[in-house]
Amino acid sequence: MSEVQQCAKCGRIIESGEVFVKFKNPTPNEPPLFFHHRGGGNCYWEYLRDQVLKVQGHCRQHIQVAA
């Protein structure tokens, strides 16, 4: 029997046959993250967008402090 995979973005269970992405967890020693990828779930792309925006905001704060 396969392991139950839950989307890290929306929290829904990824059903058998749904397209999903398995992503290495950035937190050490934590299990991988799973995201819906196509169809009704763009959770993977939303997660990546959020991560990029978070990093850009972090970089802007450091640049403003250094100025």
C-alpha positions in Angstrom: 0.0 0.0 0.0 1.4 3.5 -0.9 2.0 6.2 1.6 -0.7 8.9 1.9 0.7 12.1 0.4 -0.7 15.5 1.5 -0.2 18.7 -0.3 2.0 21.0 1.7 0.4 24.1 0.3 -3.4 23.4 0.4 -3.4 20.5 2.8 -5.6 18.2 0.6 -4.7 14.6 0.1 -3.1 13.9 -3.3 -5.4 11.3 -4.8 -4.1 8.3 -6.8 -3.6 9.4 -10.5 -3.2 13.1 -9.7 -0.1 14.8 -11.0 2.1 15.9 -8.1 5.6 17.1 -7.3 7.9 15.7 -4.6 10.2 18.5 -3.3 13.1 18.2 -1.0 12.2 19.8 2.3 14.4 22.8 3.0 14.2 22.0 6.7 16.9 19.4 7.5 15.8 16.0 8.8 12.1 16.6 7.7 10.2 14.4 5.2 9.9 15.7 1.6 7.1 18.1 0.6 4.4 17.1 -1.9 2.4 19.6 -4.0 -0.4 19.4 -6.6 1.1 20.2 -9.9 -1.6 20.4 -12.7 -5.3 20.3 -13.2 -7.1 21.7 -10.2 -3.9 22.4 -8.2 -1.2 24.9 -9.0 0.1 24.5 -5.4 3.7 23.8 -6.5 3.9 27.0 -8.6 2.3 29.1 -5.8 4.8 27.6 -3.3 7.7 28.5 -5.6 6.3 32.1 -6.1 5.9 32.6 -2.4 9.5 31.4 -1.7 10.9 33.7 -4.4 9.0 36.7 -3.0 10.2 35.8 0.5 13.8 35.8 -0.6 13.5 39.0 -2.6 11.9 40.7 0.4 14.7 39.4 2.6 17.4 40.7 0.1 15.7 44.2 -0.1 15.8 44.5 3.7 19.5 43.8 3.8 20.2 46.3 1.0 18.2 49.0 2.8 20.1 48.4 6.0 23.4 48.5 4.3 22.7 51.8 2.6 
